Amino acid sequence: MKIAIACDHGGFPLKELIAETARQLGHTVLDLGTDSSSPVDYPDYAEKVGRALQSGQAERGILLCGSGIGACIAANKMRGVYAGVCHDTYSAHQGVEHDDMNVLCLGARIIGPELAREIVTAFLSARFLGNDPGQERHARRVQKVRALEETL
């Protein structure tokens, strides 16, 4: 799978670890910056990941900022981007399985490197279950969420 990864300066300390984890899991990484700890604006990097998803350059994205929250808010403003802040493995895989989450947001000032690896692994290993027999309720709910985009 192609994974777009981006961060602001607050997320920069974890970015390479996250990219390497994705590569070790067999994924192709599209690194969209930033490339230093110099202050930058998180919405710019959330947009880069969102555009990569919208254009088909990437199938999923990972955003890092200090808390994960700013990047998540910015990403969710973009059509077709379904981002969630996850600081535990259950939310990371369940967000994909039940909610078709396609962007994982992490707070580099909240979690450490080993937990970050486990969360990324859970996110990238999960698949949406809504098309499986007996799991149609998830597809129905996701369709309702997507319909909200059309009313904006």
N, C-alpha and C positions, 0 to 999 in steps of 0.2 A: 504494500500500500504506500502511496505517496503522502508524506506528512509535512505540512508547512509549520515551521516553528519560528516564533518571533518573541521579542521581549523588549521592555524598556530597561533603563539602567538598574532599576530595582530587581528585575528578574535576571539580569545578565550573569550573576554568579552561578546560576544553575543551568543556563542555556546549553552549554557544551555537554554537560552530563546527560541532559535530557535527549539531546541529539544523538549522542553515542548509545544511549539505551535503546532508542528507536532503531538505530542501525543494527545493533546486536540482535534485535528481534526480527531482522530481515526486511525492514522498511527502508524506503528511499526518503531522505530528508531534504527538504527545500528550506534552507536557512535564510530568513528574511530580515535578519538583524535584530537588534542593534549589535554592534561589534565592540562595545566598550562600556565602561561604567559612567561615561559622561552623560549628564542629564538630557533626556529626550522625553517626548510626550507619548504616553501609552496609546492614545487613540490612533496615532499614525501607524503603529505596528499591528494593532487589532485590525485596522483596515487592510493592511497588506495580507494578513492571513485570510480575512474574509474574501478579498478579491481573488486570492489563489483558489479558494473553494468554489467561488462563483464561476470562475473561468475553467474549472476542471484541471488546473495544474496540480491540485492536491485533493485527496479524498477526506482527510481529517486535518485538524490543526491543533497546535498546542501554543498557548500564550502564557507568558510569565511576566508578572509585575511584582511589586512589593507584597501586596495582599492578594492578588488575583482578581479583586473585585472591579477595579477600574477597567482593566482589559476585558473582563466579562461583560460589563455594561456596554462598553463601546462595541464589542463584537456582536452582541445581540441586536444592535440597531440595524444590522445589515440583513437583507433578505436572504433566506436560505442558510443562515448561520444560527446554530443552536448550541450555545456555549453554556458551560456550567463550571462553577468553582468547586473543585473537589480537593479535600485535604485528607481523604481516606479512600481505601481501595474499593469499598462497597459502593460508594457514590460514583466512583469512576467507571465501574463496569455496569452498574445498574442504570446510569444515565444513558449509556449506549443501548443496553438491552431493552429498556422500557420506553425511553424517551427519544431515541435516535439522535442523541447528542453527538455533534461532529467536531466540537472544539472543547478541549480541556483547558481550563484556566487554573494556574497554580500561583500561590503566593510564596515567592522565594524567601521572604522574611518570616514566613509562618512555619514552613516545613524544612526538614533537613534533606540531605542528599539521598540517603537510603530509602526514606519514605517516598521521596519524589520518584525514585526508580520503580518502586512497587506500584505506585499510583499510575504512572505512565504505562507500565506493563499491563495492568488491569484494564485501562482505557483502550489500548491498542489491541488487546486480545479479545475484547468483547465484540459482539455483533448484535444488531437489532433483531429482536425476536418476534416482532409484530406480524411477520409473514408465516410463522410456524403454526401448524394446527394447534388449536386451543389457546393461542396467544393473540387472537385477532383484536382483543380489547386494546392492546398497545397501539396497533395501527390506527384504530378508530380515534383514539385520544390524540395521537400525533397529527392526524388529519385535521382535527379541531384546532390544534395549535397553529398549524400551517394556514388554516382558513383565517385566523386572526390577522396574518400578514396582509391578506387581500382586502381587509376592511380599513386599513390605515390610510 
